[in-house]
């Protein structure tokens, strides 16, 4: 069994990101933190809703779920 490697996200700390989430959701915000399990803390988050509407949702913690093969 291979050892999990921590995500290489340090270069994105305190930078604005655009994230596509499960369920087709799209958010933008500033990466403030993460852990080896790909849990993300994103600040100043805005959800980009269908039709061009933008909803401010503030700070969020998003758990990443990998749905891939081996």
N, C-alpha and C positions, 0 to 999 in steps of 0.2 A: 504494500500500500504506500503510495507516495505521500510525502508531507505537503500540506497546504502552504502556499506561499502568500504572505500578506499582499494586499493590493498595492500597486505602485501608483498611488494617488497623491503623494507628497507634492509633486510639481503642480498640482491643481489646487492646493490649499489657498484659500482667500482669493480665489478667482471665480468669475462668473461661469457657470456651466449650464448647458441645456441637456436635460435628462428625459429620456423616453421611458415611461414606467409600464408595468403590466396593465392590461386593460385599455391600452391606447392613450393613456394620460401623458401629457407633456408638461414639464415644469422647468423653470429657469430660476437659478439662485446662486448664492455664493457658498462654496464648499467650506465648512468650518471644522469638520472632523470626520473620521472614519475609523473602522476597526478591521482586524483580519478577516472578519466574516462578511465584509462589504456592507455593514450598516453605515449609512451616511447621515451626517447632520448638515442640512442646507439652510442658510439664513436668507432673509429678504426674498423669500420664495414667491413666485408668481406662477399660477397655473394658466397655461395657454389653452383655453377652452375652444371647442369647435366654433366656427363662425368668426374667429378673431377676437372673441371676448377674453379679457385677462382678469383673473381673480387673484387678489393678493391674499396669501395664506400665511405669511410670516415665516417662523422657524419651524422646520419639520425634521423628524428622524425617519428615514426610510430604510427598511430592511430589504436587502437584495435577495431574491430567491432565484437561484440558478436552476433552470429547467432543461438541462442538457444531458447528454450521455456521459459515458465514463470519462 
